[in-house]
Amino acid sequence: MALVQEIISKATIELKNKNIQSARLDAEILLSTVLKAQRLDLVLKENQNVDFEEEQLFNQLLDQRKNNEPIAYIIKNKSFWNEDYYIARGALIPRPETEILIEMIAKKINNRKKNLNILDIGCGSGCLLISLLKEFSNSRGVGLDISKQALEICKKNISKYNLHHRTRLMHGDMNKVKIVNKFDIIVSNPPYLKNSEYQKLSKDIKQYEPKIALVANQEDGVFFYREIIKKFSSTLKVGGLLAFEIGDKQWNEIKKELVNNSFKIIDRYKLINDEIRCVLALKL
Ligand code: GLN
């Protein structure tokens, strides 16, 4: 048997030796998951013993992390906006910058009781769609994804938040599916990397996250934005909102596409590196 603080110190060293930057934080998250405690409460428990079975389970999770598996896949959870999502391999891990899309929409539509029809293109885990459904209590939504695995994960999140009655999931290629409804909001965080950019990502991402959710096209990161603007403009009501997360250095090209296709840009958001990475456009 070992003490909480001993286990954390040892695991931190082991993770550091594997070049994992967030070693201590990761060790604490894994141990708090095993002990079913809040991470910050570990301080209060640092002199408590961890029993054998718990330590064994912890070591299993630690091995996964040592093999570069992202924490969210190991603990099957990731927080996004106001909720915790069930996450597993097969769906992209929600990123904090994607929350800005929700923030921009919530700022634009003050009436939280408004009846809204929402479409999430490439819904993955469902984090965007579900956040919007929870934000707007009378809204309904469609989640579209080409990956069956991602849709299974999304379904679990819809069950978790009891949103069946307001959600429909569609499986298919966005260029082939038939959608007859008109929407008030279309939101998408499509794949936007070129293959050369993907190659530079960390092992955590490349070994575990679905490539299909990250890479747009060999040489054209803007591919899906053009497709979405072309195919779904007529699916959006006049006065409706289109919210995109976009990649680094894609702003000028996407702005041009939007303006040339009857959209007015009403909000945009720069990340720390000063690149515009989120955009909100109004259908004219
Ligand atoms: N909409 C999901 C997210 O933002 C999935 C995005 C994707 O798979 N490209 O996390």
py3Dmol code that shows the C-alpha trace and the ligand (Angstrom):
import py3Dmol

protein = """\
ATOM      1  CA  MET A   1       0.000   0.000   0.000  1.00  0.00           C
ATOM      2  CA  ALA A   2       1.163   3.502  -0.748  1.00  0.00           C
ATOM      3  CA  LEU A   3       0.088   6.980   0.211  1.00  0.00           C
ATOM      4  CA  VAL A   4      -1.685   9.343  -2.182  1.00  0.00           C
ATOM      5  CA  GLN A   5       1.243  11.747  -2.242  1.00  0.00           C
ATOM      6  CA  GLU A   6       3.771   8.967  -2.891  1.00  0.00           C
ATOM      7  CA  ILE A   7       1.740   7.627  -5.791  1.00  0.00           C
ATOM      8  CA  ILE A   8       1.428  11.063  -7.333  1.00  0.00           C
ATOM      9  CA  SER A   9       5.112  11.884  -6.982  1.00  0.00           C
ATOM     10  CA  LYS A  10       6.213   8.586  -8.477  1.00  0.00           C
ATOM     11  CA  ALA A  11       3.753   8.807 -11.365  1.00  0.00           C
ATOM     12  CA  THR A  12       4.789  12.397 -12.076  1.00  0.00           C
ATOM     13  CA  ILE A  13       8.408  11.336 -12.483  1.00  0.00           C
ATOM     14  CA  GLU A  14       7.427   8.426 -14.707  1.00  0.00           C
ATOM     15  CA  LEU A  15       5.336  10.673 -16.948  1.00  0.00           C
ATOM     16  CA  LYS A  16       8.076  13.314 -17.106  1.00  0.00           C
ATOM     17  CA  ASN A  17      10.483  10.627 -18.204  1.00  0.00           C
ATOM     18  CA  LYS A  18       8.127   9.989 -21.109  1.00  0.00           C
ATOM     19  CA  ASN A  19       8.276  13.693 -22.012  1.00  0.00           C
ATOM     20  CA  ILE A  20       4.724  14.344 -20.958  1.00  0.00           C
ATOM     21  CA  GLN A  21       4.579  18.033 -20.114  1.00  0.00           C
ATOM     22  CA  SER A  22       1.488  18.046 -17.915  1.00  0.00           C
ATOM     23  CA  ALA A  23       2.884  15.166 -15.814  1.00  0.00           C
ATOM     24  CA  ARG A  24       1.722  16.165 -12.338  1.00  0.00           C
ATOM     25  CA  LEU A  25      -1.668  17.369 -13.455  1.00  0.00           C
ATOM     26  CA  ASP A  26      -2.224  14.158 -15.411  1.00  0.00           C
ATOM     27  CA  ALA A  27      -1.164  11.988 -12.464  1.00  0.00           C
ATOM     28  CA  GLU A  28      -3.586  13.864 -10.218  1.00  0.00           C
ATOM     29  CA  ILE A  29      -6.456  13.578 -12.684  1.00  0.00           C
ATOM     30  CA  LEU A  30      -5.924   9.843 -13.062  1.00  0.00           C
ATOM     31  CA  LEU A  31      -5.712   9.225  -9.335  1.00  0.00           C
ATOM     32  CA  SER A  32      -8.750  11.364  -8.580  1.00  0.00           C
ATOM     33  CA  THR A  33     -10.663   9.387 -11.209  1.00  0.00           C
ATOM     34  CA  VAL A  34      -9.705   6.103  -9.547  1.00  0.00           C
ATOM     35  CA  LEU A  35     -10.539   7.419  -6.081  1.00  0.00           C
ATOM     36  CA  LYS A  36     -13.745   9.047  -7.361  1.00  0.00           C
ATOM     37  CA  ALA A  37     -12.647  12.282  -5.737  1.00  0.00           C
ATOM     38  CA  GLN A  38     -12.266  15.857  -6.941  1.00  0.00           C
ATOM     39  CA  ARG A  39      -8.700  16.582  -8.006  1.00  0.00           C
ATOM     40  CA  LEU A  40      -8.366  19.451  -5.552  1.00  0.00           C
ATOM     41  CA  ASP A  41      -9.479  17.206  -2.690  1.00  0.00           C
ATOM     42  CA  LEU A  42      -6.398  15.048  -3.179  1.00  0.00           C
ATOM     43  CA  VAL A  43      -4.485  17.590  -1.121  1.00  0.00           C
ATOM     44  CA  LEU A  44      -6.682  16.753   1.856  1.00  0.00           C
ATOM     45  CA  LYS A  45      -6.111  13.065   1.278  1.00  0.00           C
ATOM     46  CA  GLU A  46      -2.373  13.167   0.610  1.00  0.00           C
ATOM     47  CA  ASN A  47      -1.546  11.080   3.657  1.00  0.00           C
ATOM     48  CA  GLN A  48      -4.278   8.538   3.052  1.00  0.00           C
ATOM     49  CA  ASN A  49      -3.544   5.041   1.897  1.00  0.00           C
ATOM     50  CA  VAL A  50      -4.611   3.864  -1.528  1.00  0.00           C
ATOM     51  CA  ASP A  51      -5.699   0.257  -1.428  1.00  0.00           C
ATOM     52  CA  PHE A  52      -4.192  -2.399  -3.626  1.00  0.00           C
ATOM     53  CA  GLU A  53      -7.002  -2.646  -6.168  1.00  0.00           C
ATOM     54  CA  GLU A  54      -7.153   1.104  -6.596  1.00  0.00           C
ATOM     55  CA  GLU A  55      -3.417   1.244  -7.098  1.00  0.00           C
ATOM     56  CA  GLN A  56      -3.609  -1.486  -9.712  1.00  0.00           C
ATOM     57  CA  LEU A  57      -6.298   0.355 -11.616  1.00  0.00           C
ATOM     58  CA  PHE A  58      -4.295   3.575 -11.350  1.00  0.00           C
ATOM     59  CA  ASN A  59      -1.233   1.843 -12.794  1.00  0.00           C
ATOM     60  CA  GLN A  60      -3.277   0.631 -15.745  1.00  0.00           C
ATOM     61  CA  LEU A  61      -4.465   4.156 -16.502  1.00  0.00           C
ATOM     62  CA  LEU A  62      -0.948   5.503 -15.994  1.00  0.00           C
ATOM     63  CA  ASP A  63       0.389   3.033 -18.561  1.00  0.00           C
ATOM     64  CA  GLN A  64      -2.160   4.281 -21.052  1.00  0.00           C
ATOM     65  CA  ARG A  65      -1.006   7.853 -20.473  1.00  0.00           C
ATOM     66  CA  LYS A  66       2.642   6.795 -20.738  1.00  0.00           C
ATOM     67  CA  ASN A  67       1.733   5.524 -24.188  1.00  0.00           C
ATOM     68  CA  ASN A  68       0.553   9.048 -25.062  1.00  0.00           C
ATOM     69  CA  GLU A  69      -3.154   8.312 -24.858  1.00  0.00           C
ATOM     70  CA  PRO A  70      -4.945  11.621 -24.166  1.00  0.00           C
ATOM     71  CA  ILE A  71      -6.421  11.996 -20.675  1.00  0.00           C
ATOM     72  CA  ALA A  72      -9.954  12.506 -22.043  1.00  0.00           C
ATOM     73  CA  TYR A  73      -9.913   9.065 -23.711  1.00  0.00           C
ATOM     74  CA  ILE A  74      -8.503   7.407 -20.597  1.00  0.00           C
ATOM     75  CA  ILE A  75     -11.037   8.859 -18.194  1.00  0.00           C
ATOM     76  CA  LYS A  76     -13.772   8.934 -20.868  1.00  0.00           C
ATOM     77  CA  ASN A  77     -14.706  12.489 -20.047  1.00  0.00           C
ATOM     78  CA  LYS A  78     -14.084  16.042 -21.158  1.00  0.00           C
ATOM     79  CA  SER A  79     -15.665  19.275 -19.965  1.00  0.00           C
ATOM     80  CA  PHE A  80     -16.956  21.641 -22.618  1.00  0.00           C
ATOM     81  CA  TRP A  81     -18.898  24.876 -21.994  1.00  0.00           C
ATOM     82  CA  ASN A  82     -21.248  23.999 -19.127  1.00  0.00           C
ATOM     83  CA  GLU A  83     -21.247  20.211 -19.318  1.00  0.00           C
ATOM     84  CA  ASP A  84     -19.153  17.072 -19.072  1.00  0.00           C
ATOM     85  CA  TYR A  85     -19.143  14.881 -22.166  1.00  0.00           C
ATOM     86  CA  TYR A  86     -18.636  11.166 -22.573  1.00  0.00           C
ATOM     87  CA  ILE A  87     -15.604  10.884 -24.850  1.00  0.00           C
ATOM     88  CA  ALA A  88     -13.981   7.894 -26.508  1.00  0.00           C
ATOM     89  CA  ARG A  89     -11.697   7.187 -29.427  1.00  0.00           C
ATOM     90  CA  GLY A  90     -13.678   7.736 -32.589  1.00  0.00           C
ATOM     91  CA  ALA A  91     -14.699  11.275 -31.693  1.00  0.00           C
ATOM     92  CA  LEU A  92     -12.517  14.342 -31.563  1.00  0.00           C
ATOM     93  CA  ILE A  93     -11.801  15.556 -28.027  1.00  0.00           C
ATOM     94  CA  PRO A  94     -13.637  18.884 -27.587  1.00  0.00           C
ATOM     95  CA  ARG A  95     -11.230  21.826 -27.484  1.00  0.00           C
ATOM     96  CA  PRO A  96     -11.657  24.943 -25.332  1.00  0.00           C
ATOM     97  CA  GLU A  97     -11.368  27.293 -28.337  1.00  0.00           C
ATOM     98  CA  THR A  98     -14.463  25.678 -29.854  1.00  0.00           C
ATOM     99  CA  GLU A  99     -16.510  27.010 -26.918  1.00  0.00           C
ATOM    100  CA  ILE A 100     -16.160  30.458 -28.466  1.00  0.00           C
ATOM    101  CA  LEU A 101     -18.731  29.445 -31.088  1.00  0.00           C
ATOM    102  CA  ILE A 102     -21.296  28.925 -28.339  1.00  0.00           C
ATOM    103  CA  GLU A 103     -20.325  32.186 -26.698  1.00  0.00           C
ATOM    104  CA  MET A 104     -20.767  34.131 -29.944  1.00  0.00           C
ATOM    105  CA  ILE A 105     -24.177  32.640 -30.658  1.00  0.00           C
ATOM    106  CA  ALA A 106     -25.386  33.056 -27.068  1.00  0.00           C
ATOM    107  CA  LYS A 107     -24.321  36.699 -27.166  1.00  0.00           C
ATOM    108  CA  LYS A 108     -26.195  37.290 -30.416  1.00  0.00           C
ATOM    109  CA  ILE A 109     -29.479  35.608 -29.470  1.00  0.00           C
ATOM    110  CA  ASN A 110     -30.571  36.921 -26.095  1.00  0.00           C
ATOM    111  CA  ASN A 111     -33.912  35.175 -25.950  1.00  0.00           C
ATOM    112  CA  ARG A 112     -33.096  31.761 -24.461  1.00  0.00           C
ATOM    113  CA  LYS A 113     -36.680  30.593 -25.014  1.00  0.00           C
ATOM    114  CA  LYS A 114     -36.659  31.168 -28.750  1.00  0.00           C
ATOM    115  CA  ASN A 115     -37.714  28.264 -30.972  1.00  0.00           C
ATOM    116  CA  LEU A 116     -34.591  27.569 -32.957  1.00  0.00           C
ATOM    117  CA  ASN A 117     -33.750  24.886 -35.446  1.00  0.00           C
ATOM    118  CA  ILE A 118     -30.053  24.040 -35.266  1.00  0.00           C
ATOM    119  CA  LEU A 119     -27.788  22.002 -37.546  1.00  0.00           C
ATOM    120  CA  ASP A 120     -24.332  20.824 -36.461  1.00  0.00           C
ATOM    121  CA  ILE A 121     -22.267  19.647 -39.443  1.00  0.00           C
ATOM    122  CA  GLY A 122     -19.673  17.113 -38.289  1.00  0.00           C
ATOM    123  CA  CYS A 123     -21.139  16.885 -34.805  1.00  0.00           C
ATOM    124  CA  GLY A 124     -18.553  14.419 -33.422  1.00  0.00           C
ATOM    125  CA  SER A 125     -19.128  13.995 -29.687  1.00  0.00           C
ATOM    126  CA  GLY A 126     -22.082  16.393 -29.941  1.00  0.00           C
ATOM    127  CA  CYS A 127     -20.475  19.040 -27.761  1.00  0.00           C
ATOM    128  CA  LEU A 128     -21.554  21.969 -29.937  1.00  0.00           C
ATOM    129  CA  LEU A 129     -25.073  20.763 -30.654  1.00  0.00           C
ATOM    130  CA  ILE A 130     -25.782  19.742 -27.068  1.00  0.00           C
ATOM    131  CA  SER A 131     -24.377  22.984 -25.636  1.00  0.00           C
ATOM    132  CA  LEU A 132     -26.731  24.938 -27.903  1.00  0.00           C
ATOM    133  CA  LEU A 133     -29.727  22.726 -27.094  1.00  0.00           C
ATOM    134  CA  LYS A 134     -29.058  23.286 -23.397  1.00  0.00           C
ATOM    135  CA  GLU A 135     -28.508  27.008 -23.847  1.00  0.00           C
ATOM    136  CA  PHE A 136     -31.778  27.426 -25.811  1.00  0.00           C
ATOM    137  CA  SER A 137     -34.399  25.360 -24.034  1.00  0.00           C
ATOM    138  CA  ASN A 138     -36.986  25.387 -26.846  1.00  0.00           C
ATOM    139  CA  SER A 139     -34.588  24.601 -29.659  1.00  0.00           C
ATOM    140  CA  ARG A 140     -34.321  21.429 -31.732  1.00  0.00           C
ATOM    141  CA  GLY A 141     -31.305  20.143 -33.543  1.00  0.00           C
ATOM    142  CA  VAL A 142     -29.848  17.840 -36.146  1.00  0.00           C
ATOM    143  CA  GLY A 143     -26.361  16.380 -35.781  1.00  0.00           C
ATOM    144  CA  LEU A 144     -24.725  15.151 -38.960  1.00  0.00           C
ATOM    145  CA  ASP A 145     -21.544  13.110 -39.121  1.00  0.00           C
ATOM    146  CA  ILE A 146     -19.862  10.785 -41.595  1.00  0.00           C
ATOM    147  CA  SER A 147     -18.461   8.631 -38.791  1.00  0.00           C
ATOM    148  CA  LYS A 148     -20.730   5.998 -37.248  1.00  0.00           C
ATOM    149  CA  GLN A 149     -18.366   5.698 -34.310  1.00  0.00           C
ATOM    150  CA  ALA A 150     -18.636   9.418 -33.608  1.00  0.00           C
ATOM    151  CA  LEU A 151     -22.424   9.231 -33.806  1.00  0.00           C
ATOM    152  CA  GLU A 152     -22.471   6.395 -31.253  1.00  0.00           C
ATOM    153  CA  ILE A 153     -20.550   8.633 -28.866  1.00  0.00           C
ATOM    154  CA  CYS A 154     -22.846  11.552 -29.634  1.00  0.00           C
ATOM    155  CA  LYS A 155     -25.874   9.333 -28.938  1.00  0.00           C
ATOM    156  CA  LYS A 156     -24.508   8.555 -25.479  1.00  0.00           C
ATOM    157  CA  ASN A 157     -24.200  12.269 -24.747  1.00  0.00           C
ATOM    158  CA  ILE A 158     -27.709  12.912 -25.968  1.00  0.00           C
ATOM    159  CA  SER A 159     -28.953  10.204 -23.594  1.00  0.00           C
ATOM    160  CA  LYS A 160     -26.832  11.597 -20.780  1.00  0.00           C
ATOM    161  CA  TYR A 161     -28.620  14.933 -21.096  1.00  0.00           C
ATOM    162  CA  ASN A 162     -31.990  13.481 -22.023  1.00  0.00           C
ATOM    163  CA  LEU A 163     -32.282  15.348 -25.284  1.00  0.00           C
ATOM    164  CA  HIS A 164     -33.764  12.641 -27.551  1.00  0.00           C
ATOM    165  CA  HIS A 165     -37.006  14.480 -28.006  1.00  0.00           C
ATOM    166  CA  ARG A 166     -35.200  17.502 -29.423  1.00  0.00           C
ATOM    167  CA  THR A 167     -32.458  15.855 -31.458  1.00  0.00           C
ATOM    168  CA  ARG A 168     -32.082  13.903 -34.647  1.00  0.00           C
ATOM    169  CA  LEU A 169     -28.811  12.329 -35.706  1.00  0.00           C
ATOM    170  CA  MET A 170     -27.975  11.718 -39.344  1.00  0.00           C
ATOM    171  CA  HIS A 171     -25.240   9.529 -40.681  1.00  0.00           C
ATOM    172  CA  GLY A 172     -23.650  10.394 -43.994  1.00  0.00           C
ATOM    173  CA  ASP A 173     -21.467  12.486 -46.206  1.00  0.00           C
ATOM    174  CA  MET A 174     -22.588  16.086 -46.007  1.00  0.00           C
ATOM    175  CA  ASN A 175     -22.536  16.317 -49.773  1.00  0.00           C
ATOM    176  CA  LYS A 176     -24.897  13.420 -50.221  1.00  0.00           C
ATOM    177  CA  VAL A 177     -27.416  13.667 -47.384  1.00  0.00           C
ATOM    178  CA  LYS A 178     -30.802  15.133 -48.120  1.00  0.00           C
ATOM    179  CA  ILE A 179     -31.872  17.787 -45.684  1.00  0.00           C
ATOM    180  CA  VAL A 180     -35.196  19.468 -46.334  1.00  0.00           C
ATOM    181  CA  ASN A 181     -35.620  21.505 -43.135  1.00  0.00           C
ATOM    182  CA  LYS A 182     -34.542  25.087 -42.887  1.00  0.00           C
ATOM    183  CA  PHE A 183     -32.342  26.109 -39.996  1.00  0.00           C
ATOM    184  CA  ASP A 184     -31.908  29.190 -37.837  1.00  0.00           C
ATOM    185  CA  ILE A 185     -28.369  28.238 -36.900  1.00  0.00           C
ATOM    186  CA  ILE A 186     -25.736  26.157 -38.646  1.00  0.00           C
ATOM    187  CA  VAL A 187     -22.643  25.442 -36.640  1.00  0.00           C
ATOM    188  CA  SER A 188     -19.551  23.554 -37.701  1.00  0.00           C
ATOM    189  CA  ASN A 189     -16.032  22.807 -36.604  1.00  0.00           C
ATOM    190  CA  PRO A 190     -15.070  20.830 -39.690  1.00  0.00           C
ATOM    191  CA  PRO A 191     -11.707  19.218 -40.372  1.00  0.00           C
ATOM    192  CA  TYR A 192      -9.425  22.037 -41.500  1.00  0.00           C
ATOM    193  CA  LEU A 193      -5.858  20.811 -41.606  1.00  0.00           C
ATOM    194  CA  LYS A 194      -3.766  20.033 -44.642  1.00  0.00           C
ATOM    195  CA  ASN A 195      -1.926  16.749 -44.482  1.00  0.00           C
ATOM    196  CA  SER A 196       1.406  18.559 -44.022  1.00  0.00           C
ATOM    197  CA  GLU A 197       0.001  20.414 -40.970  1.00  0.00           C
ATOM    198  CA  TYR A 198      -1.394  17.199 -39.529  1.00  0.00           C
ATOM    199  CA  GLN A 199       2.035  15.562 -39.676  1.00  0.00           C
ATOM    200  CA  LYS A 200       3.346  18.208 -37.279  1.00  0.00           C
ATOM    201  CA  LEU A 201       0.803  17.473 -34.528  1.00  0.00           C
ATOM    202  CA  SER A 202       1.780  15.729 -31.292  1.00  0.00           C
ATOM    203  CA  LYS A 203       1.814  11.955 -30.890  1.00  0.00           C
ATOM    204  CA  ASP A 204      -1.139  12.179 -28.489  1.00  0.00           C
ATOM    205  CA  ILE A 205      -3.285  13.458 -31.314  1.00  0.00           C
ATOM    206  CA  LYS A 206      -1.893  11.479 -34.236  1.00  0.00           C
ATOM    207  CA  GLN A 207      -1.951   8.110 -32.504  1.00  0.00           C
ATOM    208  CA  TYR A 208      -5.374   8.436 -30.932  1.00  0.00           C
ATOM    209  CA  GLU A 209      -7.710  11.052 -32.378  1.00  0.00           C
ATOM    210  CA  PRO A 210      -9.610  10.329 -35.605  1.00  0.00           C
ATOM    211  CA  LYS A 211      -7.686  11.712 -38.574  1.00  0.00           C
ATOM    212  CA  ILE A 212     -10.933  12.091 -40.475  1.00  0.00           C
ATOM    213  CA  ALA A 213     -12.046  14.716 -37.914  1.00  0.00           C
ATOM    214  CA  LEU A 214      -8.891  16.774 -38.380  1.00  0.00           C
ATOM    215  CA  VAL A 215      -7.687  16.648 -41.967  1.00  0.00           C
ATOM    216  CA  ALA A 216      -9.713  18.385 -44.656  1.00  0.00           C
ATOM    217  CA  ASN A 217      -7.885  17.470 -47.769  1.00  0.00           C
ATOM    218  CA  GLN A 218      -4.297  16.699 -48.753  1.00  0.00           C
ATOM    219  CA  GLU A 219      -3.508  20.250 -49.796  1.00  0.00           C
ATOM    220  CA  ASP A 220      -6.614  22.278 -49.139  1.00  0.00           C
ATOM    221  CA  GLY A 221      -7.567  23.111 -45.551  1.00  0.00           C
ATOM    222  CA  VAL A 222     -10.491  25.270 -46.656  1.00  0.00           C
ATOM    223  CA  PHE A 223     -12.174  22.460 -48.573  1.00  0.00           C
ATOM    224  CA  PHE A 224     -15.078  21.818 -46.171  1.00  0.00           C
ATOM    225  CA  TYR A 225     -15.916  25.487 -45.641  1.00  0.00           C
ATOM    226  CA  ARG A 226     -16.416  25.913 -49.364  1.00  0.00           C
ATOM    227  CA  GLU A 227     -18.533  22.760 -49.488  1.00  0.00           C
ATOM    228  CA  ILE A 228     -20.659  23.822 -46.529  1.00  0.00           C
ATOM    229  CA  ILE A 229     -21.196  27.348 -47.834  1.00  0.00           C
ATOM    230  CA  LYS A 230     -22.129  26.016 -51.284  1.00  0.00           C
ATOM    231  CA  LYS A 231     -24.401  23.206 -50.170  1.00  0.00           C
ATOM    232  CA  PHE A 232     -25.985  24.560 -46.999  1.00  0.00           C
ATOM    233  CA  SER A 233     -26.551  28.275 -47.735  1.00  0.00           C
ATOM    234  CA  SER A 234     -30.025  27.499 -48.986  1.00  0.00           C
ATOM    235  CA  THR A 235     -30.649  25.352 -45.901  1.00  0.00           C
ATOM    236  CA  LEU A 236     -30.167  28.376 -43.659  1.00  0.00           C
ATOM    237  CA  LYS A 237     -33.095  30.778 -43.211  1.00  0.00           C
ATOM    238  CA  VAL A 238     -32.598  34.389 -44.248  1.00  0.00           C
ATOM    239  CA  GLY A 239     -31.429  36.101 -41.060  1.00  0.00           C
ATOM    240  CA  GLY A 240     -30.011  32.775 -39.834  1.00  0.00           C
ATOM    241  CA  LEU A 241     -26.559  32.362 -38.326  1.00  0.00           C
ATOM    242  CA  LEU A 242     -23.591  30.391 -39.566  1.00  0.00           C
ATOM    243  CA  ALA A 243     -20.838  29.764 -36.998  1.00  0.00           C
ATOM    244  CA  PHE A 244     -17.501  28.274 -37.985  1.00  0.00           C
ATOM    245  CA  GLU A 245     -14.321  27.449 -36.195  1.00  0.00           C
ATOM    246  CA  ILE A 246     -11.552  27.968 -38.747  1.00  0.00           C
ATOM    247  CA  GLY A 247      -7.873  27.114 -39.015  1.00  0.00           C
ATOM    248  CA  ASP A 248      -4.853  29.368 -38.740  1.00  0.00           C
ATOM    249  CA  LYS A 249      -4.378  31.642 -41.767  1.00  0.00           C
ATOM    250  CA  GLN A 250      -7.695  30.630 -43.332  1.00  0.00           C
ATOM    251  CA  TRP A 251      -9.560  33.802 -42.486  1.00  0.00           C
ATOM    252  CA  ASN A 252      -9.075  35.775 -45.711  1.00  0.00           C
ATOM    253  CA  GLU A 253     -10.170  32.968 -47.934  1.00  0.00           C
ATOM    254  CA  ILE A 254     -13.186  32.020 -45.835  1.00  0.00           C
ATOM    255  CA  LYS A 255     -14.250  35.642 -45.492  1.00  0.00           C
ATOM    256  CA  LYS A 256     -14.240  35.943 -49.284  1.00  0.00           C
ATOM    257  CA  GLU A 257     -16.328  32.778 -49.671  1.00  0.00           C
ATOM    258  CA  LEU A 258     -18.858  34.028 -47.135  1.00  0.00           C
ATOM    259  CA  VAL A 259     -19.204  37.505 -48.597  1.00  0.00           C
ATOM    260  CA  ASN A 260     -19.502  36.137 -52.142  1.00  0.00           C
ATOM    261  CA  ASN A 261     -22.318  33.862 -51.009  1.00  0.00           C
ATOM    262  CA  SER A 262     -24.635  36.415 -49.366  1.00  0.00           C
ATOM    263  CA  PHE A 263     -23.299  36.300 -45.841  1.00  0.00           C
ATOM    264  CA  LYS A 264     -22.498  39.267 -43.664  1.00  0.00           C
ATOM    265  CA  ILE A 265     -19.795  38.742 -41.055  1.00  0.00           C
ATOM    266  CA  ILE A 266     -21.123  39.899 -37.707  1.00  0.00           C
ATOM    267  CA  ASP A 267     -18.555  38.586 -35.245  1.00  0.00           C
ATOM    268  CA  ARG A 268     -15.110  37.053 -35.259  1.00  0.00           C
ATOM    269  CA  TYR A 269     -12.721  35.990 -32.585  1.00  0.00           C
ATOM    270  CA  LYS A 270      -8.953  36.069 -32.394  1.00  0.00           C
ATOM    271  CA  LEU A 271      -7.005  33.548 -30.359  1.00  0.00           C
ATOM    272  CA  ILE A 272      -3.850  34.501 -28.474  1.00  0.00           C
ATOM    273  CA  ASN A 273      -1.671  34.247 -31.573  1.00  0.00           C
ATOM    274  CA  ASP A 274      -3.850  36.984 -33.106  1.00  0.00           C
ATOM    275  CA  GLU A 275      -5.252  34.678 -35.749  1.00  0.00           C
ATOM    276  CA  ILE A 276      -8.992  34.788 -36.349  1.00  0.00           C
ATOM    277  CA  ARG A 277     -10.236  31.332 -35.427  1.00  0.00           C
ATOM    278  CA  CYS A 278     -13.992  31.687 -34.933  1.00  0.00           C
ATOM    279  CA  VAL A 279     -16.486  33.474 -37.127  1.00  0.00           C
ATOM    280  CA  LEU A 280     -20.182  34.239 -36.997  1.00  0.00           C
ATOM    281  CA  ALA A 281     -21.990  35.203 -40.195  1.00  0.00           C
ATOM    282  CA  LEU A 282     -25.553  36.262 -40.945  1.00  0.00           C
ATOM    283  CA  LYS A 283     -27.416  34.966 -43.976  1.00  0.00           C
ATOM    284  CA  LEU A 284     -28.691  37.931 -46.016  1.00  0.00           C
TER     285      LEU A 284
END
"""
ligand_1 = """\
10
LIG
N -18.109 19.233 -33.432
C -17.153 18.415 -32.744
C -16.180 19.285 -31.985
O -16.097 20.467 -32.243
C -16.414 17.525 -33.729
C -15.593 18.278 -34.724
C -14.866 17.394 -35.697
O -14.964 16.177 -35.632
N -14.145 18.032 -36.602
O -15.505 18.806 -31.132
"""
view = py3Dmol.view(width=600, height=400)
view.addModel(protein, "pdb")
view.setStyle({"model": 0}, {"cartoon": {"style": "trace"}})
view.addModel(ligand_1, "xyz")
view.setStyle({"model": 1}, {"stick": {}})
view.zoomTo()
view.show()
